Amino acid sequence: MPEIEIDLYSDTQTRPTAGMREAIARAPVGDEQREEDPSVNRLCAQTCELLGKEAALFLPSGTMCNQIAIAVHCQQGDEIIADRTAHIINSEGAGAAAFAGSLVHALGGSRGVYSAEQVEAAVREETRYKPRTALISVEQTSNAGGGTVWSLSTIESVAKVAGRHGIPMHMDGARLMNAVVASGTSARDFAKSFSSIWIDLSKGLGRPVGGVLAGSREFIERAWRWKHRLGGAMRQAGIVAAAGVYALENHVERLAEDHANARLLADLLATVPGIVIEPETVETNIVYFDVKGTGMMALDVYQALLKHGVRIGRTSPYLMRAVTHLDVDRSGVKRAADAVGAVLTKRSAA
């Protein structure tokens, strides 16, 4: 396989910066299962302050954050409301069914964002014949929706419906800080309507692994049991928690660069004949584009780009996804766009 020089497959491809590696090397550690790891405790306290929650729990992955939250909120036979593009439906191995015995009611939102009216229509009537609507889940930003930001007003309107029916809300905050930077809304304001919420530090924030789940003290106490049950014990986890502290202190504001680079990439791709893309819909760091009009399939484009040292993901036979992050600067984005143009120009010439 050719060396990949520009990797836009996902923002999970980021590597620790020199400063982060130094923070990892200096990190004080202890047994995090006994709550004796200073670096883990600092990260959890920092997350609680950021989100305005009582307690937090450091976990190995965002998927585990989602699945533990679902397992705490739901019982067997319960139903979760989420958008049809949601990560918990499409990318977590049916974990809601496997661990919590729950099903998901998929709503057809707009670019990953559904409305309060859709939620109202989806909430089940209380009867022995139907599943109980136990949880409403929001993914911020919407990955498969194209990095779309859930506005605070939309969240609050959904929360009003949830409140009327006594249904808790959960936020999959995989790219919450991207939404914060793009919208100017604080993480605490976004978090206010949710009984549980987590932030992923291994995507745009550049930490190598892990997420932090937050909520009430009672919720986190119950989450601890699920952490053990699912094998989430990490012991001297301060070496990775310290990277999370560094990320929150140094890598949040710079997300604006990724957003600007994503829009630049979208604008450049829009000039390539045959590519279908709407640059104005690019709000954060995710760029989807359709290559059907080029006469090539996404797999063909993917493989051809690898020969140019560029990797861009593919999500369907003709749809591709590029995600900007701290390891790809403005010049790298331009080179990636040039590579796409070169691949498709060569195809046209052939």
Residue pairs with C-beta under 8 A, 6 or more apart in sequence:
1 306
2 306
2 307
2 309
3 309
4 306
4 309
4 310
4 311
5 309
5 310
5 332
5 335
6 309
6 310
6 311
6 328
6 332
6 333
6 335
6 336
6 339
7 13
7 311
7 327
7 328
8 265
8 310
8 311
8 312
8 313
8 322
8 323
8 324
8 328
8 333
8 336
9 311
9 312
9 313
9 323
10 203
10 313
10 323
10 325
11 175
11 203
11 204
11 258
11 285
11 323
11 324
11 325
12 202
12 203
13 325
13 327
14 202
14 203
14 204
14 206
14 325
14 326
14 327
15 206
15 208
15 327
16 24
16 206
16 207
16 208
16 243
17 206
17 326
19 246
19 250
20 206
20 207
20 243
20 246
20 247
20 250
23 242
23 243
23 245
23 246
24 239
24 240
24 242
24 243
26 242
27 39
27 238
27 239
27 241
27 242
28 37
28 38
28 39
28 238
29 37
29 38
29 39
29 236
29 237
29 238
29 239
30 36
30 37
30 38
30 236
30 238
31 37
31 235
31 236
32 40
32 58
32 234
32 235
32 236
32 237
32 238
32 241
33 233
33 234
33 235
35 41
37 236
37 237
37 238
37 241
38 238
39 237
39 238
39 239
39 241
39 242
39 245
40 58
40 237
40 238
40 241
42 241
42 245
43 56
43 58
43 212
43 241
43 242
43 244
43 245
43 248
44 55
44 56
44 57
44 58
44 212
45 56
46 245
46 248
47 53
47 56
47 199
47 212
47 214
47 248
48 54
48 55
48 56
48 214
50 187
50 188
50 199
50 248
51 187
51 188
51 191
51 197
51 199
51 214
52 188
52 191
52 192
53 191
53 197
53 214
53 215
53 216
54 215
54 216
54 217
54 220
55 214
55 215
55 216
55 217
55 219
55 220
55 221
56 212
56 213
56 214
56 215
56 220
57 68
57 212
57 213
57 214
57 220
57 223
57 224
57 227
58 210
58 212
58 234
58 237
58 241
58 244
59 65
59 68
59 198
59 210
59 211
59 212
59 213
59 227
59 232
60 209
60 210
60 211
60 232
60 234
61 202
61 209
61 210
61 211
62 87
62 172
62 174
62 198
62 200
62 202
62 211
63 87
63 91
63 92
63 95
64 211
64 227
64 230
64 232
65 172
65 198
65 200
65 211
65 212
65 213
66 87
66 88
66 92
66 95
66 137
66 170
66 172
66 198
67 92
67 95
67 96
67 99
67 100
67 226
67 230
68 213
68 223
68 226
68 227
68 230
68 232
69 170
69 196
69 198
69 213
69 215
69 223
70 80
70 88
70 95
70 96
70 99
70 100
70 102
70 135
70 137
70 170
71 99
71 100
71 226
72 196
72 219
72 222
72 223
72 226
73 134
73 135
73 168
73 170
73 195
73 196
74 80
74 96
74 100
74 101
74 102
74 134
74 135
75 100
75 101
75 102
75 132
75 134
76 100
76 101
76 102
77 101
77 102
77 103
77 131
77 132
78 100
78 101
78 102
78 103
78 131
78 132
78 133
78 134
78 135
79 102
79 103
79 104
79 105
79 124
79 131
79 132
79 133
79 134
80 88
80 96
80 102
80 103
80 104
80 105
80 134
80 135
80 136
80 137
81 104
81 105
81 107
81 119
81 122
81 123
81 133
81 135
81 136
81 137
82 88
82 89
82 104
82 105
82 106
82 107
82 136
82 137
82 138
82 139
83 106
83 107
83 108
83 109
83 112
83 113
83 114
83 139
83 142
83 145
84 106
84 107
84 108
84 109
85 109
85 112
85 139
85 142
85 143
85 144
85 145
86 104
86 106
86 112
86 137
86 139
86 144
86 172
87 139
87 143
87 144
87 172
87 174
88 95
88 96
88 104
88 137
88 139
88 172
89 104
89 106
90 144
96 102
96 103
96 104
97 103
99 230
102 134
102 135
103 131
105 122
105 133
107 114
107 118
107 119
107 122
108 114
108 118
109 115
109 118
109 142
109 145
111 142
111 145
111 146
111 148
111 281
112 139
112 141
112 142
112 143
112 144
112 145
112 146
112 148
113 142
113 145
113 148
113 150
113 154
114 158
115 154
115 157
115 158
116 154
116 157
116 158
116 160
116 161
119 136
119 158
119 161
119 162
120 161
122 133
123 133
123 161
123 165
123 167
124 130
124 131
124 132
124 133
126 132
133 165
133 167
134 167
134 168
135 167
135 168
135 169
135 170
136 158
136 162
136 167
136 168
136 169
136 170
137 169
137 170
137 171
137 172
138 150
138 155
138 158
138 169
138 170
138 171
138 172
138 194
139 145
139 150
139 171
139 172
139 174
140 149
140 150
140 171
140 172
140 173
140 174
140 175
140 176
140 179
140 190
141 147
141 148
141 149
141 150
141 174
141 175
141 176
141 178
141 179
141 182
141 283
141 284
141 286
142 148
142 150
143 174
143 175
143 286
144 315
146 281
146 282
146 283
146 286
146 287
146 288
147 175
147 178
147 262
147 282
147 283
147 284
147 285
147 286
147 287
148 281
148 283
148 284
149 178
149 179
149 182
149 183
149 283
149 284
150 179
150 190
151 183
151 185
152 183
152 185
152 189
152 190
155 190
155 193
156 193
158 169
158 193
159 169
159 193
162 168
162 169
162 193
168 195
168 196
169 193
169 194
169 195
170 194
170 195
170 196
170 197
171 190
171 191
171 194
171 196
171 197
171 198
172 198
173 197
173 198
173 199
173 200
174 200
174 203
174 211
175 200
175 203
175 204
175 284
175 285
176 187
176 190
176 197
176 199
176 200
177 187
177 199
177 204
177 205
177 252
177 255
178 204
178 255
178 258
178 259
178 284
178 285
179 185
179 190
179 284
180 186
180 187
180 190
180 252
181 252
181 253
181 255
181 256
181 259
182 255
182 256
182 259
182 283
182 284
187 199
191 197
191 214
195 215
195 216
195 219
196 213
196 214
196 215
196 219
197 213
197 214
197 215
198 211
198 212
198 213
198 214
199 211
199 212
199 214
200 211
201 207
201 210
201 211
201 212
201 243
201 244
201 247
201 248
202 208
202 209
202 210
202 211
203 325
204 251
204 255
204 258
204 285
204 325
204 326
205 244
205 247
205 248
205 251
205 252
205 255
206 247
206 251
206 325
206 326
206 327
207 240
207 243
207 244
207 246
207 247
208 240
208 243
209 240
210 237
210 240
210 241
210 244
212 244
213 220
213 223
214 220
215 223
226 232
227 233
234 240
251 326
254 326
255 284
255 285
257 326
257 329
257 330
258 284
258 285
258 324
258 325
258 326
259 283
259 284
259 285
259 324
260 330
261 285
261 324
261 328
261 329
261 330
261 333
262 282
262 284
262 285
262 286
262 287
262 322
262 323
262 324
263 279
263 282
264 330
264 333
264 334
265 287
265 322
265 324
265 333
265 336
265 337
266 277
266 278
266 279
266 282
266 287
266 289
267 279
268 333
268 334
268 337
269 275
269 277
269 287
269 289
269 337
269 340
270 277
270 279
271 341
272 294
272 337
272 340
272 341
272 344
273 293
273 294
273 344
273 348
274 291
274 292
274 293
274 294
274 295
274 344
275 289
275 290
275 291
275 293
275 294
275 340
275 344
276 289
276 290
276 292
276 293
277 287
277 288
277 289
277 290
285 323
285 324
285 325
286 321
286 322
286 323
287 321
287 322
287 323
287 324
288 315
288 319
288 320
288 321
289 319
289 320
289 322
290 318
290 319
290 320
291 297
291 298
291 301
291 318
291 319
291 320
291 344
292 318
294 301
294 344
294 347
294 348
295 347
295 348
296 304
296 343
296 344
296 347
297 317
297 318
298 314
298 315
298 316
298 317
298 318
298 319
298 320
299 314
299 317
301 312
301 314
301 320
301 340
301 343
301 344
302 311
302 312
302 313
302 314
302 320
304 343
304 346
304 347
305 311
305 312
305 339
305 340
305 343
308 339
308 342
308 343
309 339
310 335
310 336
310 339
310 340
312 320
312 321
312 322
312 336
312 340
313 320
313 321
313 322
313 323
314 320
314 321
315 321
322 336
324 333
328 336
